[in-house]
Amino acid sequence: MSSEQKQVNYLMPFITMVVLMSLVGLITSINQQFQGPIKAAFLSNAGDMKNSLTTLITFSFFLSYLVMGSSSAKSLDTVGYRGTLIRGLIILLVAFCIFEISAWQFSTYHSTITIAGANIPHAYFIFLIGSFVTGTAGTYLQSAINPYVVACSVKGTSGVQRQTIAGAGNSSMTTIGPLLVAFLIFQNKAAEEISVTSLYVPILILIIIVAILAFVLKGIHLPEIAATASNKDEVLPKSVWSFSHLKLGVIAIFFYVGVEVAVGSNINLYATSIGFTLADAAKMASMYWGGMLVGRLLGSFVSKVSANMQLLVTSVIAGLLVIASLITHNPWLLVFVGLFHSIMWPAIFPLAIEGLGRYTSKGSGALMMGVVGGAIIPFAQGIFADVIGSWDLTWIIVVVGEAYLLYYALIGYKVKQRDEVIN
């Protein structure tokens, strides 16, 4: 970065990045919270497949992070960071249009397909495509936003502080997303009163907002971000997977993201299945994500505690809360799990890349593969709920995830070999 660039105050571009980061949090939360209403509107005749099909919405969203991750990385190389941001917003516009088409198709034609005796509307499958495309947009946006947050220097702030501010914006939108879905989009209606036509106006508003952001990005002055590609000519002597603590760390990320999303997205399905209203379930989801926000804001106060100790304490308490909820049939106890999930990612990541040396960038990329846990674990929980006919025992899956995180904090994180560079 040149001395001239260092003197530039990128306040407005930074604010734009915070807005974009908040948008990513909002679309992630909204997609998860669509599960309950979509189950009521689309899947009333789905028989024993209701929960499996409902959680497939979250599966489709997070699957895109694994499938489209390499595509977003290539986009950074071909059209740059600004171009990738604009591409992400255009993809998001397409996703919102698909949601609108889904609602229109369902309300106009009511056509269905029969699978294993269940009548499933064609509009449901269109909605699944919309969820995947929405996740793709999030993948593109996040690949470019984070580097810009660091590069957009603002007087009196550090890169870490700007990342914290952007993260707080993301978590804030994740927190209010469930309330927006329950009270604004579906107007606090009971399950049997929900209509997908409620999507028309709110999604149209989001389309307008995203279009405005894309237009603003074309003209706004953004800092140049230097290429960060590693030396492609360097031949490393062994595979990055030869580091056991990294391999176990990828699994830890898998379980962490999986249990985090499972609680946040399925708490509403669990609550409504045992008699709570959609409005109460939305409040639970909102408070869970609110706990994540509070925990991240307070995370700096535990920075002097070792990462493995942070993970050990939080996984034990989170696991006990999930067990208590399972035993007492009280979903409100799951709300408090968010506070302890909040600092797990920044604990796992440094433990997993410790001692990787020249393999650090490859190790970081490998860890991102674990994010697919956000697709698989909530979906597996939904399938389990259909098999046993109840959500209660499905929380055992989350307990298993918390138990693995405890194992990683106790044993799995230990570095058995380091990258030894021979001079």
C-alpha positions in Angstrom: 0.0 0.0 0.0 1.4 3.4 -1.0 1.9 6.3 1.4 -0.7 8.2 -0.6 -3.2 5.4 -0.1 -2.4 5.2 3.6 -3.5 8.9 4.0 -6.9 8.3 2.5 -9.8 8.0 5.0 -12.1 5.2 3.6 -15.0 6.0 6.0 -17.8 5.7 3.4 -16.4 2.6 1.7 -16.0 1.0 5.2 -19.6 1.9 6.1 -20.6 0.3 2.8 -18.7 -2.9 3.7 -20.4 -3.0 7.1 -23.8 -2.7 5.3 -22.8 -5.6 3.0 -21.6 -7.7 5.9 -24.9 -7.0 7.7 -26.7 -8.0 4.5 -24.9 -11.3 4.5 -26.0 -11.9 8.1 -29.6 -11.0 7.2 -29.9 -13.3 4.2 -28.3 -16.1 6.2 -30.8 -15.7 9.1 -33.8 -15.1 6.9 -33.1 -18.3 4.9 -32.9 -20.4 8.1 -36.1 -18.8 9.6 -38.1 -19.5 6.4 -38.1 -23.1 7.4 -41.0 -23.0 9.8 -43.3 -20.9 7.6 -42.4 -22.8 4.4 -43.1 -26.1 6.2 -46.6 -24.7 7.0 -47.2 -23.3 3.6 -45.6 -25.8 1.2 -45.3 -29.1 3.1 -48.7 -29.6 4.8 -49.2 -32.8 2.6 -45.6 -34.1 2.9 -46.5 -36.8 5.4 -43.5 -38.3 7.2 -41.0 -36.3 5.1 -42.0 -32.8 6.5 -39.0 -32.3 8.7 -36.5 -33.7 6.3 -37.8 -31.5 3.4 -37.9 -28.5 5.7 -34.3 -28.7 6.8 -33.3 -29.2 3.2 -33.7 -25.5 2.9 -30.8 -24.8 5.2 -28.9 -27.7 3.6 -29.2 -26.1 0.1 -28.0 -22.8 1.4 -24.8 -24.0 3.1 -24.0 -26.6 0.5 -23.3 -23.7 -1.8 -20.3 -22.6 0.3 -18.7 -26.0 -0.5 -19.8 -26.2 -4.1 -19.2 -22.6 -5.1 -16.2 -21.7 -3.0 -13.7 -22.3 -5.8 -15.9 -20.3 -8.2 -15.8 -17.3 -5.9 -12.0 -17.6 -5.6 -11.6 -17.7 -9.3 -13.8 -14.6 -9.5 -11.4 -12.7 -7.3 -8.6 -13.5 -9.8 -10.6 -12.7 -13.0 -12.7 -9.6 -12.1 -11.1 -8.5 -8.8 -12.6 -7.7 -5.4 -15.0 -5.0 -6.5 -16.2 -7.1 -9.5 -16.8 -10.1 -7.2 -18.8 -7.9 -4.8 -21.0 -6.7 -7.7 -21.3 -10.3 -9.0 -22.4 -11.4 -5.5 -25.1 -8.7 -5.4 -26.3 -9.6 -8.9 -26.5 -13.3 -7.9 -28.5 -12.2 -4.8 -30.9 -10.3 -7.0 -31.4 -13.5 -9.0 -32.0 -15.5 -5.8 -34.7 -13.0 -4.6 -36.4 -13.2 -8.0 -36.4 -17.0 -7.7 -38.2 -16.7 -4.3 -40.8 -14.4 -5.9 -41.3 -17.0 -8.7 -41.7 -19.7 -6.1 -44.4 -17.8 -4.3 -46.2 -16.9 -7.6 -46.0 -20.4 -8.9 -47.5 -21.9 -5.7 -50.3 -19.3 -5.4 -51.2 -19.5 -9.2 -50.9 -23.2 -10.2 -50.7 -25.3 -7.0 -49.0 -28.0 -9.1 -47.4 -30.9 -7.1 -45.2 -33.9 -7.5 -45.8 -37.1 -5.6 -42.7 -38.7 -3.9 -43.1 -41.7 -1.6 -46.8 -40.9 -1.1 -46.1 -37.3 -0.2 -47.5 -34.4 -2.4 -44.9 -31.7 -2.7 -45.5 -28.5 -4.6 -43.2 -27.7 -7.5 -42.8 -24.3 -5.9 -41.0 -25.9 -3.0 -38.2 -27.1 -5.3 -38.0 -23.7 -6.9 -37.6 -22.3 -3.4 -34.7 -24.8 -2.7 -32.9 -23.5 -5.9 -33.4 -19.9 -4.5 -31.8 -21.0 -1.2 -28.8 -22.4 -3.0 -28.4 -19.3 -5.1 -28.7 -17.1 -2.0 -25.9 -19.1 -0.4 -23.8 -18.7 -3.6 -24.3 -14.9 -3.3 -23.1 -15.0 0.3 -20.1 -17.0 -0.7 -19.1 -14.4 -3.4 -19.8 -11.4 -1.1 -17.9 -12.8 1.9 -14.8 -13.7 -0.2 -14.4 -10.0 -1.0 -15.9 -8.1 2.0 -13.4 -9.3 4.6 -10.3 -8.1 2.7 -12.0 -4.8 2.1 -12.9 -4.4 5.8 -9.2 -4.6 6.6 -8.0 -2.4 3.6 -10.6 0.4 4.2 -8.5 2.4 6.7 -10.5 4.7 8.9 -8.7 7.2 11.2 -8.6 6.0 14.8 -9.3 2.4 14.0 -7.2 -0.8 13.5 -8.0 -3.6 11.1 -9.0 -5.8 14.0 -11.4 -3.1 15.3 -13.0 -2.7 11.8 -13.4 -6.5 11.6 -15.1 -6.5 15.0 -17.5 -3.7 13.9 -18.3 -5.5 10.7 -18.9 -8.7 12.6 -21.2 -6.9 15.0 -23.2 -5.7 12.1 -23.5 -9.2 10.7 -24.5 -10.6 14.1 -27.1 -7.8 14.6 -28.9 -8.7 11.4 -28.7 -12.4 12.3 -30.4 -11.5 15.5 -33.3 -9.5 14.1 -33.7 -11.8 11.1 -36.1 -14.2 12.9 -38.2 -11.3 14.1 -38.4 -9.9 10.6 -39.6 -13.2 9.2 -42.2 -13.8 11.9 -43.6 -10.3 12.4 -42.9 -8.4 9.2 -43.0 -10.9 6.4 -45.5 -13.4 7.8 -47.2 -10.8 10.1 -47.3 -13.0 13.3 -49.8 -15.4 11.7 -50.5 -18.9 13.0 -49.1 -21.7 11.0 -52.4 -22.6 9.4 -52.9 -18.9 8.2 -49.5 -18.5 6.5 -49.5 -17.7 2.8 -46.4 -17.5 0.6 -47.9 -14.4 -1.1 -46.6 -12.6 2.0 -43.2 -12.8 0.4 -44.1 -10.5 -2.5 -43.6 -7.1 -1.0 -40.7 -7.8 1.5 -38.7 -9.6 -1.1 -39.4 -6.7 -3.6 -38.0 -4.2 -1.0 -34.9 -6.3 -0.7 -34.5 -6.4 -4.4 -34.6 -2.6 -4.5 -32.1 -2.3 -1.7 -29.6 -4.7 -3.3 -29.9 -3.0 -6.6 -29.1 0.3 -5.0 -26.0 -1.2 -3.3 -24.8 -2.6 -6.6 -25.2 0.8 -8.2 -23.3 2.5 -5.3 -20.5 0.0 -5.5 -19.8 0.8 -9.2 -19.0 4.4 -8.3 -17.5 4.3 -4.8 -13.8 4.8 -4.4 -12.3 1.6 -2.9 -8.7 0.8 -1.9 -6.6 -1.5 -4.1 -6.0 -4.9 -2.6 -2.8 -6.6 -3.5 -2.8 -10.2 -4.7 -2.3 -12.6 -1.9 -1.7 -15.7 -3.9 1.0 -18.0 -2.6 4.0 -18.9 -4.7 2.6 -21.4 -7.2 6.1 -22.6 -8.1 6.9 -23.8 -4.5 6.6 -27.6 -4.2 5.8 -28.6 -0.7 7.3 -31.9 0.4 4.1 -33.5 1.9 0.3 -33.1 2.0 -1.3 -30.6 4.3 -3.4 -33.5 5.6 -0.3 -35.1 7.2 -0.8 -32.7 10.1 -3.2 -34.6 12.5 -4.3 -31.5 14.4 -5.4 -29.9 11.2 -7.4 -32.9 10.1 -9.1 -33.1 13.4 -9.5 -29.3 13.3 -11.5 -29.5 10.0 -13.8 -32.0 11.7 -14.1 -29.6 14.6 -15.1 -26.8 12.2 -17.6 -29.2 10.7 -19.2 -29.9 14.0 -19.0 -26.4 15.3 -20.7 -24.8 12.2 -23.2 -27.8 12.2 -24.3 -27.4 15.8 -24.4 -23.6 15.6 -26.7 -23.7 12.6 -28.7 -26.7 13.9 -29.7 -24.8 17.0 -30.3 -21.5 15.3 -32.3 -22.9 12.4 -34.1 -25.8 14.0 -35.0 -24.4 17.4 -38.2 -22.9 15.8 -39.2 -26.3 14.3 -38.6 -28.0 17.7 -40.5 -25.3 19.6 -43.6 -25.3 17.3 -43.7 -29.1 17.4 -44.3 -29.1 21.2 -46.9 -26.3 21.1 -45.1 -23.0 21.0 -46.4 -20.4 18.5 -44.3 -19.3 15.5 -43.9 -15.9 17.1 -42.5 -17.4 20.3 -40.2 -19.7 18.3 -38.9 -16.6 16.4 -38.1 -14.9 19.6 -36.1 -18.0 20.7 -34.1 -18.0 17.5 -33.6 -14.2 17.7 -32.3 -14.5 21.3 -30.0 -17.4 20.4 -28.4 -15.3 17.7 -28.4 -12.3 20.1 -26.3 -14.4 22.5 -23.9 -15.0 19.6 -23.6 -11.2 19.1 -23.1 -10.5 22.8 -20.5 -13.3 23.1 -18.5 -12.0 20.1 -18.5 -8.5 21.5 -17.3 -9.7 24.9 -14.8 -12.1 23.3 -11.9 -9.7 23.7 -12.2 -10.0 27.5 -11.2 -13.7 27.3 -8.3 -13.1 24.9 -5.7 -14.0 27.5 -7.3 -17.4 28.1 -5.8 -20.1 26.0 -7.8 -21.1 22.9 -8.1 -24.8 24.0 -9.3 -23.7 27.4 -11.9 -21.4 25.8 -13.1 -24.3 23.6 -13.1 -26.7 26.6 -15.3 -24.5 28.8 -17.7 -23.4 26.1 -18.3 -26.9 24.7 -19.0 -28.4 28.2 -21.5 -25.7 29.1 -23.2 -25.7 25.6 -23.4 -29.5 25.8 -25.0 -29.4 29.3 -27.5 -26.9 28.2 -28.5 -29.0 25.2 -28.8 -32.1 27.4 -30.9 -30.1 29.9 -33.2 -29.0 27.1 -33.6 -32.5 25.8 -34.5 -33.9 29.3 -36.9 -31.1 30.3 -38.4 -30.6 26.8 -37.7 -26.9 27.3 -36.4 -25.1 24.1 -35.7 -21.9 26.0 -32.6 -23.5 27.4 -31.2 -23.7 23.8 -31.3 -20.0 23.6 -28.4 -19.6 26.0 -26.2 -22.0 23.9 -25.6 -19.1 21.5 -23.5 -17.2 24.1 -21.1 -20.2 24.3 -21.0 -21.0 20.6 -20.0 -17.4 19.9 -16.3 -17.8 20.6 -15.7 -21.3 19.4 -14.6 -20.4 15.8 -11.8 -18.0 17.0 -10.7 -20.8 19.4 -10.7 -23.6 16.8 -9.0 -21.8 13.9 -5.7 -20.9 15.5 -5.4 -24.3 17.2 -5.8 -26.0 13.8 -3.2 -23.9 12.0 -0.6 -23.9 14.8 2.8 -25.0 13.5 1.7 -25.3 9.8 4.4 -22.8 8.6 4.4 -22.9 4.8 1.2 -24.9 4.8 -0.8 -22.3 6.6 -2.7 -20.9 3.6 -3.5 -24.5 2.4 -4.6 -25.3 6.0 -6.9 -22.3 6.1 -8.5 -23.4 2.9 -8.9 -26.9 4.2 -10.6 -25.6 7.3 -13.2 -23.7 5.2 -14.3 -27.1 3.8 -15.7 -27.8 7.3 -18.3 -25.1 6.9 -20.4 -27.8 5.0 -21.3 -29.0 8.5 -23.9 -26.2 8.5 -25.6 -28.1 5.6 -25.3 -31.6 6.8 -26.0 -31.6 10.6 -29.3 -29.6 10.6 -30.5 -31.8 7.7 -29.5 -35.0 9.5 -31.5 -33.7 12.5 -34.5 -33.2 10.3 -34.3 -36.7 8.9 -33.9 -38.1 12.4 -37.0 -36.1 13.5 -39.1 -37.8 10.7 -37.8 -41.2 11.5 -38.6 -41.1 15.2 -41.6 -38.8 14.9 -40.3 -36.2 17.3 -37.7 -33.5 17.6 -36.8 -34.3 21.3 -34.1 -37.0 20.8 -32.7 -35.4 17.7 -30.7 -33.0 19.9 -28.5 -36.0 20.7 -26.8 -35.2 17.3 -25.9 -31.7 18.7 -24.7 -33.2 22.0 -22.4 -35.5 19.9 -21.1 -32.4 18.1 -20.4 -30.6 21.4 -18.6 -33.8 22.7 -16.3 -33.8 19.7 -15.4 -30.2 20.3 -14.6 -31.1 23.9 -12.3 -33.9 22.6 -10.6 -31.5 20.3 -10.0 -29.0 23.2 -8.6 -31.8 25.4 -6.6 -34.0 22.9 -7.2 -33.3 19.2 -5.6 -29.8 19.1 -2.2 -31.1 20.2 0.5 -30.6 17.6 2.3 -33.8 16.9 4.4 -32.4 14.0 5.4 -28.9 12.8 6.5 -27.7 9.4 10.3 -27.7 9.7 11.8 -25.4 7.0 15.3 -26.6 6.0 17.5 -23.6 5.3 
